[in-house]
Structure formats: C-alpha cells, structure tokens
Amino acid sequence: MKSAQWLFERRALVYFYCMEHAKDFTRVEKILTEISAILELATPASVEKLKSYVSVEPKENQIYATLELMADQNYCLTYNCFYVKEVDGKKILDIEYATNENAEQSFIPELDEYATKVFDGVDYTTAEEEKFGPLQSKMLFEWFAKCWKIAGGEQSKVPTFFAMNKEYMCQDLTTGEIFTEEEAAHRLGHDVVV
C-alpha cells in the first residue's frame, strides 16, 4: 500500500501537470483569438488582393494554380502555376513557383507584425506548439476560403487550390479536402505520373 505522503505528492504532480497544460492551452487560445480578430480586420483588403487572381488568364498549357500562404515566411502569398509536360514518354507535373509580382510581400501584414511580436524570442512548450500549428492552419484556411469566395473565386479562369508552407499538398477551397498536387491534376482529367 502506498503511503499518504506518496499519494499527496502524486496528486500534486498530476495537478501541477494539468495546470501547466491548461496554462499552455489558455495562452494558445488567447493568441488564436487575437489572430482571428486580425484576420477579420484584414478581410476587405485581402478580398481586393484576391480579385486579381480570379481574373488571371491561364498560361499556355497551364492546368491549375495554387495560392500558397507561407505562414512561416511573413505570411506572403505565392501564385504557383502547374503544367503537364512529357519527359521520356511520361507525363509529369511541371511547376512554376511564385509567378506573382508581389510574392515576397506579406499578404497579411498585420498578422506578420503581430506574429513577430508574439513569437520572436518567446519560448513555447511542445504542447503549445503541437496545439497551435494545426489550429492556426485550420483558421487560416477557413478565413482564406471565405475571402476567396467573396472575391469571386468560384468564377476563376484557372482552377485554383490553396496550399500552405510548401507541403506539396493542395486544399480544395470549397470542400476543404486535402490531396497531393498530382491528385489535383488527376481530378482535372490529367494523367500524370506520381
């Protein structure tokens, strides 16, 4: 049988652990709430910027594009063009990255400024990082999809998907479904080798 002292110490340790994680999650949720407010304020300007992508004419042999938000690089937005090309008798994807003029500028400068202030020089726990990353990605996608829709993205002249941080994955701006770049080509009727 365990001693009363052992039980007390064990309970104190469990309580301390739970309180530490509750504190971590509270800090993450506070940051996400502030990010949400920043995104809401940035919506009108972002919609205006996205309108220019809706009217982009497809380049020769272009089959689709991704709008790739680089959350780890000042929240810049790149317009990437995808083509099918034949190499040694096989059809493969050819990609032209960052074809937009302002690819290195922050798409959401208010968020970039906030992130610099909140994250630079601050130590976050593993639990905070593990919670924050997926929640921020989900929040950014939902916000971006809303902006794309308001900008008229459904009438885009080029099939356009969302991407984040060079992960080589696409996300459907209507359904939220995630798939590879090659799968995007397949869905559009292009038989490419993976």
MDAnalysis code that builds the backbone (N, CA, C; Angstrom):
import MDAnalysis as mda
import numpy as np

u = mda.Universe.empty(582, n_residues=194, atom_resindex=np.repeat(np.arange(194), 3), trajectory=True)
u.add_TopologyAttr("name", ["N", "CA", "C"] * 194)
u.add_TopologyAttr("resid", np.arange(1, 195))
u.add_TopologyAttr("resname", ["MET", "LYS", "SER", "ALA", "GLN", "TRP", "LEU", "PHE", "GLU", "ARG", "ARG", "ALA", "LEU", "VAL", "TYR", "PHE", "TYR", "CYS", "MET", "GLU", "HIS", "ALA", "LYS", "ASP", "PHE", "THR", "ARG", "VAL", "GLU", "LYS", "ILE", "LEU", "THR", "GLU", "ILE", "SER", "ALA", "ILE", "LEU", "GLU", "LEU", "ALA", "THR", "PRO", "ALA", "SER", "VAL", "GLU", "LYS", "LEU", "LYS", "SER", "TYR", "VAL", "SER", "VAL", "GLU", "PRO", "LYS", "GLU", "ASN", "GLN", "ILE", "TYR", "ALA", "THR", "LEU", "GLU", "LEU", "MET", "ALA", "ASP", "GLN", "ASN", "TYR", "CYS", "LEU", "THR", "TYR", "ASN", "CYS", "PHE", "TYR", "VAL", "LYS", "GLU", "VAL", "ASP", "GLY", "LYS", "LYS", "ILE", "LEU", "ASP", "ILE", "GLU", "TYR", "ALA", "THR", "ASN", "GLU", "ASN", "ALA", "GLU", "GLN", "SER", "PHE", "ILE", "PRO", "GLU", "LEU", "ASP", "GLU", "TYR", "ALA", "THR", "LYS", "VAL", "PHE", "ASP", "GLY", "VAL", "ASP", "TYR", "THR", "THR", "ALA", "GLU", "GLU", "GLU", "LYS", "PHE", "GLY", "PRO", "LEU", "GLN", "SER", "LYS", "MET", "LEU", "PHE", "GLU", "TRP", "PHE", "ALA", "LYS", "CYS", "TRP", "LYS", "ILE", "ALA", "GLY", "GLY", "GLU", "GLN", "SER", "LYS", "VAL", "PRO", "THR", "PHE", "PHE", "ALA", "MET", "ASN", "LYS", "GLU", "TYR", "MET", "CYS", "GLN", "ASP", "LEU", "THR", "THR", "GLY", "GLU", "ILE", "PHE", "THR", "GLU", "GLU", "GLU", "ALA", "ALA", "HIS", "ARG", "LEU", "GLY", "HIS", "ASP", "VAL", "VAL", "VAL"])
u.atoms.positions = np.array([
    [0.842, -1.174, 0.000],
    [0.000, 0.000, 0.000],
    [0.889, 1.240, 0.000],
    [0.489, 2.230, -0.792],
    [1.252, 3.466, -0.913],
    [1.015, 4.355, 0.308],
    [2.056, 5.104, 0.678],
    [1.944, 5.993, 1.827],
    [1.108, 7.221, 1.486],
    [0.585, 7.857, 2.500],
    [-0.204, 9.083, 2.319],
    [0.668, 10.170, 1.674],
    [1.920, 10.230, 2.073],
    [2.836, 11.216, 1.505],
    [3.015, 10.980, 0.005],
    [3.190, 9.709, -0.378],
    [3.354, 9.374, -1.795],
    [2.114, 9.786, -2.579],
    [0.920, 9.469, -2.060],
    [-0.331, 9.840, -2.737],
    [-0.460, 11.353, -2.865],
    [-0.114, 12.065, -1.796],
    [-0.186, 13.520, -1.821],
    [0.743, 14.085, -2.896],
    [1.984, 13.587, -2.922],
    [2.948, 14.057, -3.919],
    [2.495, 13.717, -5.336],
    [1.938, 12.530, -5.500],
    [1.462, 12.097, -6.823],
    [0.325, 12.998, -7.303],
    [-0.634, 13.255, -6.406],
    [-1.749, 14.136, -6.760],
    [-1.252, 15.545, -7.064],
    [-0.312, 16.018, -6.297],
    [0.241, 17.358, -6.530],
    [0.926, 17.420, -7.889],
    [1.643, 16.363, -8.227],
    [2.317, 16.308, -9.522],
    [1.299, 16.307, -10.674],
    [0.258, 15.499, -10.549],
    [-0.790, 15.451, -11.575],
    [-1.481, 16.810, -11.684],
    [-1.798, 17.420, -10.543],
    [-2.439, 18.731, -10.539],
    [-1.534, 19.762, -11.214],
    [-0.240, 19.752, -10.857],
    [0.703, 20.695, -11.449],
    [0.782, 20.497, -12.965],
    [0.846, 19.247, -13.407],
    [0.908, 18.929, -14.834],
    [-0.339, 19.469, -15.556],
    [-1.501, 19.207, -14.978],
    [-2.749, 19.666, -15.599],
    [-2.805, 21.188, -15.652],
    [-2.395, 21.834, -14.573],
    [-2.415, 23.298, -14.543],
    [-1.431, 23.880, -15.559],
    [-0.284, 23.255, -15.708],
    [0.687, 23.720, -16.699],
    [0.100, 23.637, -18.102],
    [-0.543, 22.519, -18.429],
    [-1.123, 22.368, -19.762],
    [-2.326, 23.279, -19.951],
    [-3.111, 23.478, -18.910],
    [-4.241, 24.404, -19.011],
    [-3.710, 25.808, -19.296],
    [-2.614, 26.173, -18.629],
    [-1.997, 27.476, -18.877],
    [-1.513, 27.562, -20.319],
    [-0.861, 26.495, -20.794],
    [-0.367, 26.474, -22.169],
    [-1.504, 26.676, -23.160],
    [-2.570, 25.911, -22.974],
    [-3.671, 25.995, -23.912],
    [-4.363, 27.346, -23.829],
    [-4.411, 27.916, -22.642],
    [-5.008, 29.237, -22.495],
    [-4.199, 30.255, -23.291],
    [-2.879, 30.162, -23.240],
    [-2.038, 31.091, -23.992],
    [-2.237, 30.882, -25.495],
    [-2.309, 29.642, -25.940],
    [-2.539, 29.343, -27.353],
    [-3.901, 29.890, -27.784],
    [-4.910, 29.624, -26.990],
    [-6.250, 30.082, -27.365],
    [-6.331, 31.604, -27.376],
    [-5.608, 32.267, -26.493],
    [-5.570, 33.739, -26.493],
    [-4.945, 34.231, -27.795],
    [-3.846, 33.618, -28.197],
    [-3.184, 34.004, -29.449],
    [-4.110, 33.763, -30.636],
    [-4.784, 32.616, -30.662],
    [-5.696, 32.310, -31.767],
    [-6.869, 33.284, -31.820],
    [-7.356, 33.702, -30.672],
    [-8.437, 34.694, -30.629],
    [-7.960, 36.017, -31.217],
    [-6.741, 36.408, -30.879],
    [-6.189, 37.647, -31.423],
    [-5.945, 37.526, -32.929],
    [-5.478, 36.369, -33.379],
    [-5.276, 36.141, -34.813],
    [-6.608, 36.228, -35.545],
    [-7.642, 35.639, -34.969],
    [-8.974, 35.687, -35.579],
    [-9.443, 37.127, -35.765],
    [-9.222, 37.955, -34.768],
    [-9.617, 39.367, -34.862],
    [-8.810, 40.084, -35.944],
    [-7.529, 39.792, -36.026],
    [-6.676, 40.403, -37.060],
    [-7.150, 39.979, -38.445],
    [-7.455, 38.700, -38.622],
    [-7.923, 38.213, -39.925],
    [-9.241, 38.880, -40.319],
    [-10.115, 39.045, -39.359],
    [-11.397, 39.696, -39.663],
    [-11.170, 41.123, -40.154],
    [-10.266, 41.846, -39.502],
    [-9.953, 43.211, -39.938],
    [-9.250, 43.231, -41.296],
    [-8.485, 42.191, -41.597],
    [-7.733, 42.130, -42.861],
    [-8.583, 41.634, -44.033],
    [-9.786, 41.171, -43.764],
    [-10.615, 40.572, -44.817],
    [-10.861, 41.495, -46.011],
    [-11.331, 42.726, -45.831],
    [-11.624, 43.562, -47.011],
    [-10.406, 43.765, -47.926],
    [-9.251, 44.062, -47.361],
    [-8.044, 44.272, -48.172],
    [-7.613, 42.965, -48.847],
    [-7.753, 41.856, -48.142],
    [-7.361, 40.560, -48.707],
    [-8.279, 40.154, -49.851],
    [-9.557, 40.419, -49.713],
    [-10.512, 40.131, -50.788],
    [-10.134, 40.923, -52.036],
    [-9.798, 42.178, -51.862],
    [-9.398, 43.009, -53.010],
    [-8.158, 42.448, -53.687],
    [-7.190, 42.009, -52.902],
    [-5.971, 41.423, -53.481],
    [-6.293, 40.139, -54.239],
    [-7.199, 39.326, -53.700],
    [-7.528, 38.049, -54.334],
    [-8.305, 38.224, -55.637],
    [-9.015, 39.318, -55.786],
    [-9.775, 39.547, -57.024],
    [-8.876, 39.515, -58.253],
    [-7.653, 39.970, -58.106],
    [-6.742, 39.965, -59.255],
    [-6.387, 38.539, -59.686],
    [-6.401, 37.586, -58.761],
    [-6.088, 36.194, -59.109],
    [-7.275, 35.497, -59.787],
    [-8.472, 35.937, -59.462],
    [-9.673, 35.363, -60.075],
    [-9.669, 35.604, -61.577],
    [-9.186, 36.770, -61.988],
    [-9.242, 37.146, -63.405],
    [-7.983, 36.775, -64.196],
    [-7.036, 36.104, -63.577],
    [-5.807, 35.716, -64.267],
    [-6.142, 34.761, -65.413],
    [-5.608, 35.070, -66.585],
    [-5.769, 34.178, -67.737],
    [-4.787, 33.019, -67.595],
    [-5.205, 31.816, -67.955],
    [-4.264, 30.693, -67.865],
    [-3.117, 30.864, -68.853],
    [-1.931, 30.484, -68.401],
    [-0.773, 30.486, -69.297],
    [-0.880, 29.281, -70.225],
    [-0.107, 29.283, -71.271],
    [-0.141, 28.180, -72.219],
    [0.139, 26.859, -71.500],
    [-0.747, 25.905, -71.687],
    [-0.658, 24.559, -71.097],
    [-0.826, 24.505, -69.581],
    [-1.192, 25.612, -68.954],
    [-1.412, 25.596, -67.504],
    [-2.704, 24.833, -67.206],
    [-2.641, 23.920, -66.216],
    [-3.837, 23.150, -65.875],
    [-4.479, 23.606, -64.571],
    [-3.681, 24.134, -63.636],
    [-4.240, 24.694, -62.405],
    [-3.197, 25.556, -61.711],
    [-3.626, 26.171, -60.608],
    [-2.733, 27.013, -59.809],
    [-2.978, 26.738, -58.331],
    [-1.982, 27.068, -57.530],
    [-2.197, 27.100, -56.082],
    [-1.872, 28.502, -55.590],
    [-2.653, 28.940, -54.642],
    [-2.334, 30.136, -53.884],
    [-1.762, 29.609, -52.573],
    [-0.468, 29.821, -52.395],
    [0.246, 29.224, -51.269],
    [0.587, 30.292, -50.235],
    [0.000, 30.150, -49.068],
    [0.229, 31.086, -47.972],
    [1.393, 30.573, -47.135],
    [2.410, 31.381, -47.011],
    [3.612, 30.984, -46.272],
    [3.562, 31.568, -44.859],
    [2.911, 30.830, -43.964],
    [2.784, 31.305, -42.585],
    [4.134, 31.380, -41.894],
    [5.090, 30.594, -42.373],
    [6.415, 30.610, -41.755],
    [7.369, 31.597, -42.436],
    [6.862, 32.361, -43.396],
    [7.682, 33.366, -44.096],
    [6.880, 34.651, -44.270],
    [6.622, 35.333, -43.257],
    [5.936, 36.621, -43.199],
    [4.532, 36.634, -43.817],
    [3.904, 35.478, -43.918],
    [2.547, 35.347, -44.463],
    [2.462, 35.882, -45.887],
    [3.519, 35.632, -46.666],
    [3.457, 36.017, -48.073],
    [2.582, 35.016, -48.829],
    [2.097, 35.426, -49.992],
    [1.223, 34.584, -50.801],
    [1.859, 34.424, -52.173],
    [2.061, 33.176, -52.577],
    [2.626, 32.939, -53.900],
    [1.576, 32.305, -54.800],
    [1.648, 32.652, -56.075],
    [0.773, 32.075, -57.098],
    [1.630, 31.115, -57.899],
    [1.346, 29.823, -57.767],
    [2.143, 28.783, -58.405],
    [1.356, 28.181, -59.562],
    [1.995, 28.066, -60.717],
    [1.348, 27.532, -61.915],
    [1.780, 26.095, -62.150],
    [0.826, 25.240, -62.496],
    [1.078, 23.819, -62.726],
    [0.771, 23.466, -64.175],
    [1.672, 22.707, -64.773],
    [1.569, 22.287, -66.167],
    [1.831, 20.793, -66.238],
    [1.402, 20.180, -67.334],
    [1.782, 18.802, -67.609],
    [2.822, 18.849, -68.708],
    [3.925, 18.167, -68.486],
    [4.931, 18.086, -69.549],
    [5.349, 16.630, -69.706],
    [5.821, 16.318, -70.896],
    [6.221, 14.941, -71.178],
    [7.735, 14.829, -71.108],
    [8.195, 13.840, -70.330],
    [9.615, 13.562, -70.179],
    [9.795, 12.056, -70.347],
    [10.597, 11.668, -71.310],
    [10.857, 10.244, -71.581],
    [9.559, 9.451, -71.750],
    [8.615, 10.057, -72.440],
    [7.354, 9.386, -72.721],
    [6.372, 9.341, -71.560],
    [6.722, 9.990, -70.428],
    [5.838, 10.018, -69.261],
    [5.361, 11.443, -69.008],
    [4.096, 11.573, -68.645],
    [3.542, 12.886, -68.306],
    [3.792, 13.152, -66.821],
    [4.443, 14.293, -66.556],
    [4.734, 14.676, -65.176],
    [4.276, 16.111, -64.953],
    [4.169, 16.472, -63.697],
    [3.828, 17.855, -63.357],
    [5.071, 18.723, -63.446],
    [4.899, 19.885, -64.021],
    [5.941, 20.897, -64.044],
    [5.367, 22.099, -63.306],
    [6.146, 22.681, -62.427],
    [5.635, 23.747, -61.564],
    [6.487, 24.995, -61.703],
    [5.807, 26.107, -61.842],
    [6.464, 27.415, -61.848],
    [6.014, 28.123, -60.569],
    [6.947, 28.280, -59.641],
    [6.625, 28.839, -58.328],
    [6.672, 30.365, -58.333],
    [5.839, 30.944, -57.494],
    [5.854, 32.386, -57.205],
    [5.872, 33.236, -58.472],
    [4.851, 33.075, -59.293],
    [4.794, 33.833, -60.542],
    [4.215, 35.232, -60.347],
    [3.689, 35.519, -59.175],
    [3.127, 36.844, -58.911],
    [4.220, 37.849, -58.563],
    [3.978, 39.102, -58.936],
    [4.981, 40.167, -58.728],
    [5.296, 40.422, -57.261],
    [4.305, 40.361, -56.412],
    [4.495, 40.718, -55.004],
    [4.610, 39.488, -54.112],
    [5.225, 38.441, -54.624],
    [5.295, 37.156, -53.915],
    [6.048, 37.229, -52.587],
    [6.952, 38.173, -52.439],
    [7.729, 38.239, -51.197],
    [7.131, 39.193, -50.175],
    [6.107, 39.929, -50.581],
    [5.449, 40.843, -49.645],
    [4.435, 40.079, -48.814],
    [4.242, 40.525, -47.594],
    [3.265, 39.883, -46.734],
    [1.861, 40.109, -47.282],
    [1.100, 39.033, -47.390],
    [-0.295, 39.117, -47.821],
    [-1.159, 39.658, -46.685],
    [-0.742, 39.373, -45.448],
    [-1.468, 39.831, -44.262],
    [-0.467, 40.546, -43.358],
    [-0.066, 41.763, -43.700],
    [0.989, 42.438, -42.931],
    [0.660, 42.623, -41.452],
    [-0.614, 42.820, -41.138],
    [-0.997, 42.980, -39.728],
    [-0.703, 41.709, -38.943],
    [-0.920, 40.560, -39.578],
    [-0.657, 39.288, -38.903],
    [0.839, 39.040, -38.789],
    [1.573, 39.425, -39.803],
    [3.028, 39.276, -39.753],
    [3.602, 40.104, -38.603],
    [3.131, 41.321, -38.464],
    [3.600, 42.205, -37.379],
    [3.248, 41.607, -36.016],
    [2.037, 41.123, -35.882],
    [1.596, 40.505, -34.625],
    [2.433, 39.266, -34.309],
    [2.620, 38.400, -35.304],
    [3.376, 37.164, -35.090],
    [4.805, 37.454, -34.663],
    [5.405, 38.454, -35.264],
    [6.770, 38.839, -34.888],
    [6.813, 39.234, -33.414],
    [5.834, 40.012, -33.001],
    [5.779, 40.471, -31.615],
    [5.528, 39.309, -30.646],
    [4.650, 38.394, -31.009],
    [4.241, 37.321, -30.101],
    [5.227, 36.158, -30.052],
    [5.862, 35.850, -31.193],
    [6.671, 34.628, -31.249],
    [8.173, 34.842, -31.171],
    [8.692, 35.968, -31.585],
    [10.137, 36.168, -31.567],
    [10.659, 36.252, -30.140],
    [11.596, 35.370, -29.821],
    [12.250, 35.400, -28.527],
    [11.421, 34.829, -27.391],
    [10.277, 34.219, -27.694],
    [9.434, 33.648, -26.645],
    [9.518, 32.128, -26.728],
    [9.730, 31.492, -25.594],
    [9.772, 30.033, -25.566],
    [8.369, 29.491, -25.338],
    [7.978, 28.597, -26.230],
    [6.697, 27.922, -26.087],
    [6.953, 26.451, -25.821],
    [6.061, 25.841, -25.068],
    [6.211, 24.429, -24.755],
    [5.869, 23.589, -25.985],
    [6.269, 22.344, -25.947],
    [5.929, 21.413, -27.027],
    [4.416, 21.289, -27.147],
    [3.732, 21.236, -26.023],
    [2.267, 21.117, -26.032],
    [1.642, 22.325, -26.732],
    [2.175, 23.516, -26.466],
    [1.646, 24.717, -27.128],
    [1.879, 24.652, -28.632],
    [3.084, 24.277, -29.025],
    [3.403, 24.211, -30.449],
    [2.540, 23.174, -31.155],
    [2.351, 22.020, -30.509],
    [1.544, 20.959, -31.114],
    [0.083, 21.367, -31.238],
    [-0.398, 22.151, -30.314],
    [-1.793, 22.609, -30.381],
    [-1.934, 23.767, -31.367],
    [-0.989, 24.694, -31.341],
    [-1.105, 25.903, -32.146],
    [-1.053, 25.633, -33.651],
    [-0.084, 24.849, -34.105],
    [0.122, 24.642, -35.542],
    [-1.122, 24.220, -36.295],
    [-1.748, 23.100, -35.925],
    [-2.938, 22.660, -36.655],
    [-4.118, 23.628, -36.529],
    [-4.279, 24.229, -35.359],
    [-5.398, 25.164, -35.188],
    [-5.200, 26.421, -36.025],
    [-3.961, 26.924, -36.084],
    [-3.698, 28.093, -36.919],
    [-3.913, 27.747, -38.391],
    [-3.443, 26.585, -38.828],
    [-3.622, 26.180, -40.225],
    [-5.094, 26.105, -40.586],
    [-5.885, 25.509, -39.720],
    [-7.332, 25.396, -39.960],
    [-7.969, 26.785, -40.030],
    [-7.595, 27.651, -39.094],
    [-8.149, 29.000, -39.061],
    [-7.777, 29.777, -40.324],
    [-6.515, 29.690, -40.725],
    [-6.073, 30.410, -41.924],
    [-6.770, 29.888, -43.177],
    [-6.918, 28.560, -43.280],
    [-7.617, 28.016, -44.449],
    [-9.060, 28.507, -44.492],
    [-9.772, 28.398, -43.384],
    [-11.187, 28.804, -43.375],
    [-11.335, 30.281, -43.727],
    [-10.461, 31.105, -43.185],
    [-10.506, 32.537, -43.490],
    [-10.193, 32.779, -44.969],
    [-9.139, 32.120, -45.468],
    [-8.734, 32.307, -46.852],
    [-9.837, 31.849, -47.803],
    [-10.457, 30.707, -47.531],
    [-11.534, 30.189, -48.375],
    [-12.702, 31.169, -48.403],
    [-12.994, 31.769, -47.253],
    [-14.070, 32.772, -47.193],
    [-13.715, 33.991, -48.055],
    [-12.481, 34.464, -47.936],
    [-12.035, 35.612, -48.740],
    [-12.085, 35.278, -50.235],
    [-11.642, 34.068, -50.592],
    [-11.629, 33.633, -51.988],
    [-13.053, 33.633, -52.553],
    [-13.985, 33.141, -51.766],
    [-15.384, 33.099, -52.203],
    [-15.925, 34.517, -52.398],
    [-15.674, 35.393, -51.447],
    [-16.143, 36.781, -51.551],
    [-15.522, 37.459, -52.766],
    [-14.267, 37.119, -53.069],
    [-13.560, 37.716, -54.219],
    [-14.066, 37.173, -55.553],
    [-14.946, 36.175, -55.511],
    [-15.467, 35.588, -56.749],
    [-14.667, 34.404, -57.232],
    [-13.939, 33.779, -56.347],
    [-13.048, 32.671, -56.704],
    [-13.711, 31.531, -57.447],
    [-14.998, 31.345, -57.225],
    [-15.704, 30.258, -57.927],
    [-15.760, 30.500, -59.438],
    [-15.540, 31.749, -59.860],
    [-15.529, 32.079, -61.290],
    [-14.103, 32.208, -61.834],
    [-13.123, 31.740, -61.079],
    [-11.730, 31.839, -61.501],
    [-11.530, 31.196, -62.869],
    [-10.735, 31.843, -63.708],
    [-10.461, 31.324, -65.051],
    [-9.509, 30.135, -65.013],
    [-8.791, 29.982, -63.902],
    [-7.858, 28.870, -63.722],
    [-8.306, 28.106, -62.473],
    [-8.477, 26.777, -62.553],
    [-8.777, 26.035, -61.318],
    [-7.699, 26.345, -60.284],
    [-8.115, 26.767, -59.098],
    [-7.166, 27.233, -58.096],
    [-7.413, 26.539, -56.769],
    [-6.316, 26.086, -56.165],
    [-6.366, 25.423, -54.872],
    [-5.531, 26.223, -53.871],
    [-5.718, 25.913, -52.606],
    [-4.968, 26.544, -51.530],
    [-3.824, 25.614, -51.124],
    [-2.719, 26.183, -50.740],
    [-1.598, 25.408, -50.208],
    [-0.972, 26.220, -49.071],
    [-0.233, 25.510, -48.228],
    [0.379, 26.205, -47.102],
    [1.787, 25.690, -46.866],
    [2.736, 26.592, -46.836],
    [4.118, 26.309, -46.425],
    [4.822, 25.208, -47.198],
    [4.693, 25.194, -48.502],
    [5.428, 24.251, -49.363],
    [5.318, 22.801, -48.900],
    [4.128, 22.364, -48.614],
    [3.927, 20.979, -48.171],
    [3.577, 20.058, -49.333],
    [3.513, 20.576, -50.541],
    [3.208, 19.790, -51.736],
    [1.838, 19.132, -51.665],
    [0.957, 19.789, -50.961],
    [-0.420, 19.340, -50.851],
    [-1.316, 20.508, -51.272],
    [-2.479, 20.168, -51.792],
    [-3.467, 21.166, -52.188],
    [-4.688, 21.014, -51.295],
    [-5.426, 22.098, -51.172],
    [-6.660, 22.041, -50.419],
    [-7.744, 22.697, -51.257],
    [-8.834, 21.971, -51.440],
    [-9.961, 22.473, -52.215],
    [-10.576, 23.646, -51.450],
    [-10.697, 24.791, -52.111],
    [-11.191, 25.994, -51.446],
    [-12.690, 25.954, -51.174],
    [-13.389, 24.973, -51.708],
    [-14.820, 24.833, -51.444],
    [-15.090, 23.771, -50.386],
    [-14.472, 22.610, -50.544],
    [-14.766, 21.491, -49.640],
    [-13.777, 21.364, -48.480],
    [-12.583, 21.926, -48.632],
    [-11.547, 21.785, -47.610],
    [-10.769, 20.492, -47.721],
    [-11.117, 19.654, -48.680],
    [-10.435, 18.371, -48.848],
    [-8.965, 18.602, -49.221],
    [-8.075, 17.781, -48.649],
    [-6.639, 17.900, -48.879],
    [-6.170, 16.722, -49.726],
    [-5.331, 17.011, -50.736],
    [-4.792, 15.970, -51.609],
    [-3.479, 16.446, -52.205],
    [-2.751, 15.527, -52.840],
    [-1.446, 15.867, -53.412],
    [-1.616, 16.710, -54.676],
    [-0.522, 17.316, -55.089],
    [-0.528, 18.106, -56.325],
    [-0.863, 17.220, -57.526],
    [-0.340, 15.996, -57.525],
    [-0.627, 15.060, -58.622],
    [-2.105, 14.674, -58.633],
    [-2.676, 14.493, -57.444],
    [-4.102, 14.163, -57.360],
    [-4.951, 15.323, -57.899],
    [-4.513, 16.552, -57.667],
    [-5.232, 17.708, -58.228],
    [-5.265, 17.603, -59.748],
    [-4.130, 17.247, -60.341],
    [-4.070, 17.081, -61.806],
    [-4.998, 15.955, -62.255],
    [-4.995, 14.845, -61.535],
    [-5.873, 13.710, -61.860],
    [-7.334, 14.126, -61.803],
    [-7.705, 14.874, -60.779],
    [-9.098, 15.321, -60.616],
    [-9.541, 16.225, -61.764],
    [-8.563, 16.887, -62.384],
    [-8.876, 17.771, -63.502],
    [-8.743, 17.053, -64.847],
    [-8.568, 15.727, -64.804],
    [-8.545, 14.928, -66.019],
    [-7.193, 14.772, -66.676],
    [-6.120, 15.027, -65.942],
    [-4.764, 14.901, -66.495],
    [-4.054, 13.717, -65.853],
    [-3.640, 12.806, -66.674],
    [-2.991, 11.590, -66.199],
    [-1.488, 11.826, -66.063],
    [-1.040, 12.118, -64.852],
    [0.385, 12.365, -64.621],
    [0.962, 11.272, -63.746],
    [2.248, 11.051, -63.882],
    [2.964, 10.057, -63.083],
    [3.307, 10.677, -61.743],
    [3.135, 9.888, -60.720],
    [3.454, 10.373, -59.369],
    [4.920, 10.135, -59.090],
])
